[in-house]
Amino acid sequence: MTDYTIEFVGTGETITCSDKETILSRCLEEGIAQEYSCRVGMCLACSAEIVEGEVTQPAARGLTEEEAESYALTCMARPQSDLKLDRGEYPPSIESELEAGGAGETAAADD
């Protein structure tokens, strides 16, 4: 078991997490308010952009292969190096859905 340091960009929060535990579980143990919902790698609520470092997340089915290189689903991701993560940054697939939903609400409000 190897421990890694995870820094959350812009928050001043840092945790130590082993390569055997998920980043989300460690955040919850440390009292860090990490957003999450499904805890099974599908909803993308817990996503964070990987600014620096590497994770393994084979069960993160909500991400495309390309997105999995740049984003971590903290409920599934286990560190493979020291990390810098930017929480609240969502992969393009979810950003597109959010923008589409927002556009639909605007159009409906204009009717």
C-alpha positions in Angstrom: 0.0 0.0 0.0 1.3 3.4 -1.0 0.1 6.8 0.3 -0.2 9.8 -2.0 -0.9 13.5 -1.4 -3.9 15.0 -3.1 -4.2 18.8 -3.3 -7.5 20.4 -4.2 -6.7 23.4 -6.4 -8.0 26.7 -5.1 -9.2 25.4 -1.7 -6.1 25.0 0.4 -7.3 21.4 1.2 -4.9 18.5 1.1 -5.4 14.9 2.0 -3.3 11.7 2.1 -4.9 8.8 0.3 -3.7 5.3 -0.3 -3.8 3.5 -3.6 -6.3 1.1 -2.1 -9.0 3.6 -1.2 -11.1 5.9 -3.3 -10.5 9.7 -3.2 -14.2 10.2 -2.3 -14.0 7.9 0.7 -10.9 9.6 2.0 -12.5 13.1 1.5 -15.6 12.0 3.5 -13.3 10.6 6.3 -11.4 13.9 6.5 -14.6 16.0 6.5 -14.0 17.5 3.1 -17.2 18.5 1.3 -16.8 16.6 -1.9 -19.9 16.5 -4.1 -21.3 13.0 -5.0 -24.5 11.2 -5.7 -24.5 7.6 -7.0 -21.1 6.4 -5.7 -20.9 3.9 -8.6 -19.1 6.0 -11.3 -22.2 6.9 -13.4 -23.6 10.3 -12.4 -20.4 12.4 -12.8 -21.4 14.5 -9.8 -18.1 13.8 -8.1 -15.9 14.5 -11.1 -12.7 16.6 -10.8 -10.3 17.7 -13.4 -6.8 16.1 -13.1 -4.4 19.0 -13.1 -1.4 16.9 -12.2 -0.9 13.2 -11.5 -2.5 9.9 -12.4 -5.4 7.8 -11.1 -6.8 4.4 -11.8 -10.6 4.2 -12.2 -11.5 1.1 -14.2 -15.2 1.1 -13.0 -15.8 4.8 -14.0 -18.3 4.0 -16.7 -19.7 7.5 -16.9 -16.6 8.8 -18.6 -15.5 8.3 -22.2 -11.9 6.9 -22.6 -10.7 10.4 -23.5 -12.4 12.0 -20.5 -10.9 9.4 -18.2 -7.4 10.7 -19.0 -8.3 14.2 -17.8 -11.0 13.8 -15.2 -11.3 11.7 -12.1 -14.6 10.3 -10.7 -13.6 10.6 -7.1 -16.0 7.8 -6.1 -14.1 5.3 -8.2 -10.6 6.9 -8.6 -7.6 5.6 -6.7 -4.4 7.6 -6.8 -1.4 6.3 -8.6 0.8 9.3 -7.8 0.5 12.6 -5.9 -2.4 14.6 -7.4 -3.7 18.0 -8.0 -7.4 18.0 -8.6 -9.8 20.8 -9.5 -13.2 20.0 -8.1 -16.3 21.3 -9.7 -14.8 20.9 -13.2 -16.9 18.6 -15.3 -16.1 16.6 -18.4 -17.3 17.8 -21.7 -20.0 15.2 -21.9 -21.8 16.5 -18.8 -21.1 20.2 -19.7 -22.9 19.6 -23.0 -25.9 18.2 -21.1 -25.9 21.1 -18.7 -25.8 23.6 -21.5 -28.6 21.8 -23.4 -30.7 21.8 -20.3 -30.1 25.4 -19.7 -30.9 26.3 -23.3 -34.2 24.4 -23.1 -35.2 26.2 -19.9 -34.5 29.6 -21.5 -36.5 28.6 -24.6 -39.4 27.5 -22.5 -39.3 30.7 -20.5 -39.5 32.7 -23.7 -42.6 31.0 -24.9 
